[in-house]
Amino acid sequence: MTAHSDNHNWLEQVKETALEPELPICDPHHHLWDSRTGATQPRYLLHEMMADVGGGHNIRSTVFIECGAMFAKDRPYAFQPVGETEFVKGIAAMSDSGMYGETRIAAGIVGTVDLKIGDVSGAVLDALI
């Protein structure tokens, strides 16, 4: 199944040829989200990411960087960002299955913690790990 982003037609206006298609690449910075108001598009998940990495480059893996999406609202404030990491970990597990292609999406995850919360930040970091 190929899903296209909301700006797919705009992106398709220019096609770039991969200069070194055999060169293995780790995309070091991307985001994933669902139902995000105010974003360029409200959804960007595994299917959209796989469509984007399939453009001729040899993207072997990616690193997710926190973006404030999918925080766990039922947890204490300090631990809400853990929900985003769990969300992305689920997408990474889907990718690791190999059912969606060879690229390993979110092979690395950079989460977030509000360091202004003081000593509890250590417990939040442990939960993120």
N, CA and C atoms as an extended XYZ file, in Angstrom:
387
Properties=species:S:1:pos:R:3:atomname:S:1:resname:S:1:resid:I:1 pbc="F F F"
N         0.847       -1.180        0.000 N   MET     1
C         0.000        0.000        0.000 CA  MET     1
C         0.890        1.240        0.000 C   MET     1
N         0.660        2.117       -0.935 N   THR     2
C         1.407        3.362       -0.976 CA  THR     2
C         0.483        4.502       -0.590 C   THR     2
N         0.851        5.218        0.449 N   ALA     3
C         0.102        6.391        0.870 CA  ALA     3
C         0.890        7.614        0.441 C   ALA     3
N         0.195        8.622        0.021 N   HIS     4
C         0.861        9.847       -0.395 CA  HIS     4
C         0.554       10.959        0.584 C   HIS     4
N         1.530       11.804        0.791 N   SER     5
C         1.331       12.951        1.660 CA  SER     5
C         0.404       13.945        0.985 C   SER     5
N        -0.132       14.851        1.782 N   ASP     6
C        -1.047       15.854        1.249 CA  ASP     6
C        -0.373       16.759        0.224 C   ASP     6
N         0.937       16.898        0.311 N   ASN     7
C         1.644       17.756       -0.646 CA  ASN     7
C         2.364       16.935       -1.709 C   ASN     7
N         1.916       15.701       -1.928 N   HIS     8
C         2.535       14.797       -2.902 CA  HIS     8
C         2.605       15.430       -4.294 C   HIS     8
N         1.517       15.992       -4.775 N   ASN     9
C         1.507       16.564       -6.127 CA  ASN     9
C         2.502       17.709       -6.258 C   ASN     9
N         2.629       18.516       -5.226 N   TRP    10
C         3.589       19.613       -5.246 CA  TRP    10
C         5.016       19.060       -5.288 C   TRP    10
N         5.284       18.032       -4.472 N   LEU    11
C         6.619       17.431       -4.445 CA  LEU    11
C         6.970       16.760       -5.767 C   LEU    11
N         5.983       16.240       -6.476 N   GLU    12
C         6.219       15.536       -7.729 CA  GLU    12
C         6.588       16.478       -8.885 C   GLU    12
N         6.489       17.770       -8.695 N   GLN    13
C         6.810       18.724       -9.757 CA  GLN    13
C         8.290       18.695      -10.129 C   GLN    13
N         9.142       18.337       -9.191 N   VAL    14
C        10.580       18.291       -9.450 CA  VAL    14
C        11.082       16.912       -9.042 C   VAL    14
N        11.731       16.241       -9.951 N   LYS    15
C        12.319       14.934       -9.673 CA  LYS    15
C        13.832       15.072       -9.654 C   LYS    15
N        14.461       14.632       -8.585 N   GLU    16
C        15.912       14.656       -8.484 CA  GLU    16
C        16.445       13.237       -8.654 C   GLU    16
N        17.482       13.096       -9.423 N   THR    17
C        18.125       11.809       -9.599 CA  THR    17
C        19.151       11.607       -8.499 C   THR    17
N        19.152       10.432       -7.905 N   ALA    18
C        20.142       10.121       -6.872 CA  ALA    18
C        21.535       10.137       -7.492 C   ALA    18
N        22.444       10.900       -6.910 N   LEU    19
C        23.795       11.001       -7.446 CA  LEU    19
C        24.607        9.736       -7.195 C   LEU    19
N        24.429        9.129       -6.036 N   GLU    20
C        25.127        7.895       -5.688 CA  GLU    20
C        24.105        6.905       -5.124 C   GLU    20
N        23.306        6.283       -5.981 N   PRO    21
C        22.212        5.445       -5.497 CA  PRO    21
C        22.650        4.234       -4.681 C   PRO    21
N        23.908        3.841       -4.790 N   GLU    22
C        24.382        2.689       -4.019 CA  GLU    22
C        24.885        3.083       -2.632 C   GLU    22
N        25.116        4.373       -2.387 N   LEU    23
C        25.650        4.850       -1.118 CA  LEU    23
C        24.624        4.648        0.000 C   LEU    23
N        24.945        3.862        1.034 N   PRO    24
C        23.991        3.672        2.139 CA  PRO    24
C        23.858        4.955        2.953 C   PRO    24
N        22.623        5.306        3.271 N   ILE    25
C        22.329        6.564        3.961 CA  ILE    25
C        21.490        6.298        5.205 C   ILE    25
N        21.799        7.014        6.275 N   CYS    26
C        20.923        7.104        7.444 CA  CYS    26
C        20.352        8.517        7.433 C   CYS    26
N        19.056        8.635        7.277 N   ASP    27
C        18.386        9.939        7.348 CA  ASP    27
C        18.357       10.331        8.823 C   ASP    27
N        19.107       11.359        9.228 N   PRO    28
C        19.298       11.628       10.644 CA  PRO    28
C        18.231       12.486       11.318 C   PRO    28
N        17.152       12.832       10.614 N   HIS    29
C        16.188       13.729       11.256 CA  HIS    29
C        14.857       13.694       10.519 C   HIS    29
N        13.872       13.144       11.174 N   HIS    30
C        12.504       13.213       10.644 CA  HIS    30
C        11.520       13.162       11.798 C   HIS    30
N        10.269       13.409       11.485 N   HIS    31
C         9.191       13.389       12.476 CA  HIS    31
C         8.097       12.442       12.002 C   HIS    31
N         7.272       12.008       12.917 N   LEU    32
C         6.081       11.225       12.628 CA  LEU    32
C         4.954       11.774       13.503 C   LEU    32
N         3.743       11.834       12.954 N   TRP    33
C         2.626       12.334       13.745 CA  TRP    33
C         1.316       11.893       13.120 C   TRP    33
N         0.261       12.054       13.898 N   ASP    34
C        -1.090       11.790       13.416 CA  ASP    34
C        -2.015       12.825       14.041 C   ASP    34
N        -2.970       13.273       13.261 N   SER    35
C        -3.976       14.235       13.732 CA  SER    35
C        -3.347       15.479       14.329 C   SER    35
N        -2.393       16.046       13.631 N   ARG    36
C        -1.692       17.230       14.125 CA  ARG    36
C        -2.202       18.453       13.387 C   ARG    36
N        -2.958       19.273       14.079 N   THR    37
C        -3.488       20.485       13.473 CA  THR    37
C        -2.369       21.500       13.315 C   THR    37
N        -2.441       22.265       12.255 N   GLY    38
C        -1.454       23.297       12.000 CA  GLY    38
C        -0.218       22.802       11.276 C   GLY    38
N        -0.080       21.500       11.074 N   ALA    39
C         1.072       20.961       10.350 CA  ALA    39
C         0.813       21.068        8.852 C   ALA    39
N         1.867       20.944        8.055 N   THR    40
C         1.727       20.968        6.602 CA  THR    40
C         0.698       19.938        6.167 C   THR    40
N         0.695       18.818        6.839 N   GLN    41
C        -0.318       17.795        6.627 CA  GLN    41
C        -0.654       17.206        7.987 C   GLN    41
N        -1.884       16.770        8.186 N   PRO    42
C        -2.287       16.300        9.513 CA  PRO    42
C        -1.712       14.951        9.903 C   PRO    42
N        -1.202       14.184        8.928 N   ARG    43
C        -0.716       12.835        9.204 CA  ARG    43
C         0.580       12.586        8.438 C   ARG    43
N         1.562       12.023        9.132 N   TYR    44
C         2.788       11.567        8.486 CA  TYR    44
C         3.274       10.367        9.279 C   TYR    44
N         2.961        9.186        8.769 N   LEU    45
C         3.262        7.948        9.470 CA  LEU    45
C         4.119        7.036        8.594 C   LEU    45
N         4.153        5.772        8.909 N   LEU    46
C         5.037        4.832        8.235 CA  LEU    46
C         4.834        4.798        6.723 C   LEU    46
N         3.603        4.719        6.273 N   HIS    47
C         3.361        4.614        4.833 CA  HIS    47
C         3.834        5.858        4.079 C   HIS    47
N         3.589        7.025        4.646 N   GLU    48
C         4.044        8.257        4.000 CA  GLU    48
C         5.572        8.328        3.994 C   GLU    48
N         6.181        7.929        5.103 N   MET    49
C         7.640        7.950        5.194 CA  MET    49
C         8.260        6.988        4.189 C   MET    49
N         7.699        5.783        4.081 N   MET    50
C         8.233        4.803        3.137 CA  MET    50
C         8.124        5.295        1.700 C   MET    50
N         7.041        5.982        1.376 N   ALA    51
C         6.905        6.536        0.027 CA  ALA    51
C         7.992        7.577       -0.223 C   ALA    51
N         8.306        8.375        0.788 N   ASP    52
C         9.307        9.426        0.625 CA  ASP    52
C        10.735        8.878        0.541 C   ASP    52
N        11.043        7.807        1.258 N   VAL    53
C        12.411        7.290        1.222 CA  VAL    53
C        12.655        6.418       -0.005 C   VAL    53
N        11.614        6.120       -0.758 N   GLY    54
C        11.754        5.262       -1.927 CA  GLY    54
C        12.058        5.999       -3.211 C   GLY    54
N        12.747        7.114       -3.142 N   GLY    55
C        12.983        7.949       -4.312 CA  GLY    55
C        14.281        7.692       -5.061 C   GLY    55
N        14.914        6.552       -4.838 N   GLY    56
C        16.128        6.241       -5.574 CA  GLY    56
C        17.396        6.251       -4.759 C   GLY    56
N        17.362        6.873       -3.589 N   HIS    57
C        18.517        6.843       -2.691 CA  HIS    57
C        18.494        5.538       -1.899 C   HIS    57
N        19.617        5.149       -1.379 N   ASN    58
C        19.740        3.915       -0.612 CA  ASN    58
C        19.613        4.234        0.880 C   ASN    58
N        18.443        4.672        1.282 N   ILE    59
C        18.215        5.035        2.679 CA  ILE    59
C        17.991        3.749        3.461 C   ILE    59
N        18.943        3.416        4.307 N   ARG    60
C        18.926        2.163        5.062 CA  ARG    60
C        18.217        2.306        6.407 C   ARG    60
N        18.300        3.504        7.000 N   SER    61
C        17.707        3.709        8.319 CA  SER    61
C        17.411        5.195        8.511 C   SER    61
N        16.625        5.477        9.550 N   THR    62
C        16.292        6.864        9.869 CA  THR    62
C        16.354        7.068       11.377 C   THR    62
N        16.413        8.339       11.766 N   VAL    63
C        16.382        8.717       13.177 CA  VAL    63
C        15.208        9.673       13.377 C   VAL    63
N        14.301        9.285       14.256 N   PHE    64
C        13.166       10.129       14.626 CA  PHE    64
C        13.626       11.143       15.664 C   PHE    64
N        13.236       12.401       15.466 N   ILE    65
C        13.515       13.467       16.433 CA  ILE    65
C        12.175       13.959       16.979 C   ILE    65
N        12.120       14.108       18.284 N   GLU    66
C        10.868       14.499       18.932 CA  GLU    66
C        10.233       15.705       18.253 C   GLU    66
N         8.900       15.714       18.253 N   CYS    67
C         8.193       16.838       17.632 CA  CYS    67
C         6.941       17.217       18.404 C   CYS    67
N         6.780       16.694       19.603 N   GLY    68
C         5.643       17.080       20.434 CA  GLY    68
C         4.338       16.426       20.034 C   GLY    68
N         4.399       15.305       19.344 N   ALA    69
C         3.186       14.617       18.913 CA  ALA    69
C         2.930       13.391       19.779 C   ALA    69
N         1.699       13.071       19.962 N   MET    70
C         1.267       11.832       20.616 CA  MET    70
C         1.712       11.741       22.084 C   MET    70
N         1.776       12.883       22.757 N   PHE    71
C         2.073       12.860       24.187 CA  PHE    71
C         0.940       12.122       24.905 C   PHE    71
N         1.249       11.424       25.980 N   ALA    72
C         0.264       10.652       26.746 CA  ALA    72
C        -0.439       11.577       27.738 C   ALA    72
N        -1.622       12.023       27.399 N   LYS    73
C        -2.349       13.001       28.217 CA  LYS    73
C        -2.855       12.427       29.538 C   LYS    73
N        -2.900       11.093       29.669 N   ASP    74
C        -3.396       10.478       30.900 CA  ASP    74
C        -2.293       10.275       31.940 C   ASP    74
N        -1.085       10.745       31.646 N   ARG    75
C         0.031       10.608       32.579 CA  ARG    75
C         0.338       11.955       33.231 C   ARG    75
N         1.070       11.930       34.344 N   PRO    76
C         1.504       13.206       34.926 CA  PRO    76
C         2.299       14.005       33.889 C   PRO    76
N         2.243       15.313       33.992 N   TYR    77
C         2.872       16.205       33.007 CA  TYR    77
C         4.283       15.766       32.645 C   TYR    77
N         5.111       15.466       33.624 N   ALA    78
C         6.517       15.136       33.377 CA  ALA    78
C         6.672       13.918       32.474 C   ALA    78
N         5.732       12.982       32.560 N   PHE    79
C         5.848       11.719       31.831 CA  PHE    79
C         5.064       11.701       30.514 C   PHE    79
N         4.379       12.773       30.176 N   GLN    80
C         3.611       12.796       28.939 CA  GLN    80
C         4.459       12.571       27.686 C   GLN    80
N         5.691       13.095       27.592 N   PRO    81
C         6.503       12.853       26.392 CA  PRO    81
C         6.838       11.376       26.153 C   PRO    81
N         6.744       10.552       27.182 N   VAL    82
C         7.022        9.129       27.017 CA  VAL    82
C         6.033        8.524       26.005 C   VAL    82
N         4.830        9.062       25.950 N   GLY    83
C         3.843        8.576       24.991 CA  GLY    83
C         4.318        8.717       23.555 C   GLY    83
N         5.008        9.803       23.241 N   GLU    84
C         5.530        9.989       21.891 CA  GLU    84
C         6.574        8.927       21.562 C   GLU    84
N         7.461        8.648       22.502 N   THR    85
C         8.488        7.635       22.269 CA  THR    85
C         7.859        6.259       22.091 C   THR    85
N         6.839        5.942       22.875 N   GLU    86
C         6.151        4.657       22.728 CA  GLU    86
C         5.458        4.558       21.367 C   GLU    86
N         4.838        5.644       20.946 N   PHE    87
C         4.184        5.714       19.638 CA  PHE    87
C         5.189        5.416       18.522 C   PHE    87
N         6.339        6.078       18.570 N   VAL    88
C         7.353        5.899       17.535 CA  VAL    88
C         7.987        4.516       17.628 C   VAL    88
N         8.140        4.009       18.832 N   LYS    89
C         8.676        2.659       18.992 CA  LYS    89
C         7.770        1.636       18.304 C   LYS    89
N         6.469        1.855       18.357 N   GLY    90
C         5.529        0.975       17.659 CA  GLY    90
C         5.710        1.026       16.153 C   GLY    90
N         5.908        2.227       15.621 N   ILE    91
C         6.150        2.361       14.181 CA  ILE    91
C         7.481        1.720       13.811 C   ILE    91
N         8.488        1.882       14.664 N   ALA    92
C         9.787        1.248       14.415 CA  ALA    92
C         9.644       -0.271       14.385 C   ALA    92
N         8.823       -0.824       15.268 N   ALA    93
C         8.607       -2.274       15.286 CA  ALA    93
C         7.928       -2.726       13.998 C   ALA    93
N         6.979       -1.941       13.506 N   MET    94
C         6.344       -2.270       12.225 CA  MET    94
C         7.394       -2.294       11.122 C   MET    94
N         8.249       -1.281       11.110 N   SER    95
C         9.292       -1.195       10.098 CA  SER    95
C        10.274       -2.359       10.210 C   SER    95
N        10.644       -2.702       11.440 N   ASP    96
C        11.592       -3.803       11.672 CA  ASP    96
C        11.071       -5.143       11.163 C   ASP    96
N         9.750       -5.259       11.001 N   SER    97
C         9.183       -6.520       10.518 CA  SER    97
C         9.602       -6.820        9.082 C   SER    97
N        10.031       -5.786        8.349 N   GLY    98
C        10.405       -5.955        6.949 CA  GLY    98
C         9.219       -5.983        6.003 C   GLY    98
N         8.023       -5.932        6.530 N   MET    99
C         6.819       -5.989        5.693 CA  MET    99
C         6.593       -4.718        4.881 C   MET    99
N         7.265       -3.632        5.248 N   TYR   100
C         7.019       -2.341        4.604 CA  TYR   100
C         8.188       -1.878        3.749 C   TYR   100
N         9.208       -2.686        3.646 N   GLY   101
C        10.375       -2.325        2.861 CA  GLY   101
C        11.644       -2.551        3.654 C   GLY   101
N        12.758       -2.255        3.004 N   GLU   102
C        14.061       -2.528        3.616 CA  GLU   102
C        14.541       -1.433        4.562 C   GLU   102
N        14.084       -0.206        4.374 N   THR   103
C        14.531        0.896        5.231 CA  THR   103
C        13.995        0.699        6.638 C   THR   103
N        14.850        0.865        7.624 N   ARG   104
C        14.438        0.764        9.022 CA  ARG   104
C        14.094        2.160        9.532 C   ARG   104
N        12.800        2.425        9.615 N   ILE   105
C        12.305        3.724       10.066 CA  ILE   105
C        12.447        3.805       11.589 C   ILE   105
N        12.936        4.923       12.060 N   ALA   106
C        13.131        5.191       13.493 CA  ALA   106
C        14.049        4.147       14.133 C   ALA   106
N        15.133        3.815       13.444 N   ALA   107
C        16.141        2.932       14.027 CA  ALA   107
C        16.769        3.603       15.242 C   ALA   107
N        16.736        4.921       15.257 N   GLY   108
C        17.133        5.709       16.413 CA  GLY   108
C        15.997        6.640       16.770 C   GLY   108
N        15.816        6.905       18.053 N   ILE   109
C        14.742        7.791       18.517 CA  ILE   109
C        15.341        8.797       19.486 C   ILE   109
N        15.119       10.072       19.216 N   VAL   110
C        15.521       11.141       20.130 CA  VAL   110
C        14.253       11.684       20.766 C   VAL   110
N        14.077       11.412       22.045 N   GLY   111
C        12.903       11.861       22.772 CA  GLY   111
C        13.154       13.204       23.429 C   GLY   111
N        12.247       13.577       24.321 N   THR   112
C        12.380       14.862       25.008 CA  THR   112
C        11.954       14.733       26.463 C   THR   112
N        12.548       15.568       27.279 N   VAL   113
C        12.155       15.706       28.678 CA  VAL   113
C        12.298       17.178       29.046 C   VAL   113
N        11.346       17.674       29.809 N   ASP   114
C        11.392       19.059       30.273 CA  ASP   114
C        12.318       19.113       31.476 C   ASP   114
N        13.527       19.630       31.293 N   LEU   115
C        14.513       19.636       32.372 CA  LEU   115
C        14.155       20.609       33.497 C   LEU   115
N        13.142       21.439       33.280 N   LYS   116
C        12.705       22.349       34.341 CA  LYS   116
C        11.940       21.622       35.444 C   LYS   116
N        11.654       20.339       35.257 N   ILE   117
C        10.893       19.592       36.263 CA  ILE   117
C        11.770       19.106       37.407 C   ILE   117
N        13.066       19.313       37.298 N   GLY   118
C        13.971       18.982       38.401 CA  GLY   118
C        14.342       17.523       38.469 C   GLY   118
N        14.430       17.016       39.707 N   ASP   119
C        14.947       15.674       39.940 CA  ASP   119
C        14.140       14.571       39.261 C   ASP   119
N        12.857       14.791       39.033 N   VAL   120
C        12.030       13.757       38.403 CA  VAL   120
C        12.448       13.522       36.947 C   VAL   120
N        13.241       14.444       36.393 N   SER   121
C        13.669       14.276       34.996 CA  SER   121
C        14.460       12.983       34.809 C   SER   121
N        15.184       12.540       35.833 N   GLY   122
C        15.911       11.273       35.739 CA  GLY   122
C        14.961       10.095       35.546 C   GLY   122
N        13.854       10.104       36.252 N   ALA   123
C        12.858        9.030       36.114 CA  ALA   123
C        12.213        9.068       34.740 C   ALA   123
N        12.017       10.273       34.207 N   VAL   124
C        11.442       10.402       32.869 CA  VAL   124
C        12.439        9.875       31.823 C   VAL   124
N        13.703       10.225       31.971 N   LEU   125
C        14.720        9.705       31.052 CA  LEU   125
C        14.768        8.179       31.103 C   LEU   125
N        14.666        7.611       32.297 N   ASP   126
C        14.641        6.148       32.415 CA  ASP   126
C        13.430        5.577       31.684 C   ASP   126
N        12.284        6.226       31.812 N   ALA   127
C        11.070        5.753       31.130 CA  ALA   127
C        11.218        5.866       29.625 C   ALA   127
N        11.878        6.914       29.152 N   LEU   128
C        12.095        7.067       27.717 CA  LEU   128
C        12.998        5.960       27.178 C   LEU   128
N        13.984        5.577       27.956 N   ILE   129
C        14.898        4.513       27.536 CA  ILE   129
C        14.152        3.203       27.481 C   ILE   129
